[in-house]
Amino acid sequence: MPPRLLVVGLGNLPHPNTRHSIGHVIVDVLAALFGIHRSINRSVGGFKGRSDVLSFSDDIVSLTLFKPKLLMNIASPSVASALHSTVKLPASMVVVHDSLDHKVKVLSVKLEGSANGHNSVRSVIDALGANADFYRFRIGIGRDRAVDPANYVL
């Protein structure tokens, strides 16, 4: 059995293709790239799809993609459900989200640690409790200090 990996893209369905929904965009691109069909999964509250075997160079993995249906800052129960129904171990989960603190298009990868001010990531950490050692892929969206951050990300 190949290692299993869950990739969760954080975003807001009512605001597709915005800076704040970069996690959803990345999951959509991965699904298209690997031919993974996703469908609504009511038991976990989002769109989920899985590929049994994907080959990356010399490695083979089983990949599950998940896009929560709920708004970003309240999506943590569905992220926790997706984790527990698929890979079980937080260290086998990658959460992809936006980062105001990184330059545009800069990827920062981190295992464990704080949410760095990202409310949705904080919510996921809280939902998982003491076992929140998942990977965070922070995609830089930059920051325009002349604009309210809420308006900038949407």
URBELFEN-V339720 format. One record per helix or strand of 2 or more residues. SS is the DSSP state (H for helix, E for strand). FROM is the first residue (numbers start at 1). TO is the last residue. If there is no record, write none. Layout:
SS,FROM,TO
SS,FROM,TO
This chain:
E,3,9
H,13,15
H,19,34
E,39,41
E,46,56
E,59,68
H,72,74
H,76,85
H,90,92
E,93,99
E,107,111
H,119,128
E,135,140
H,149,153
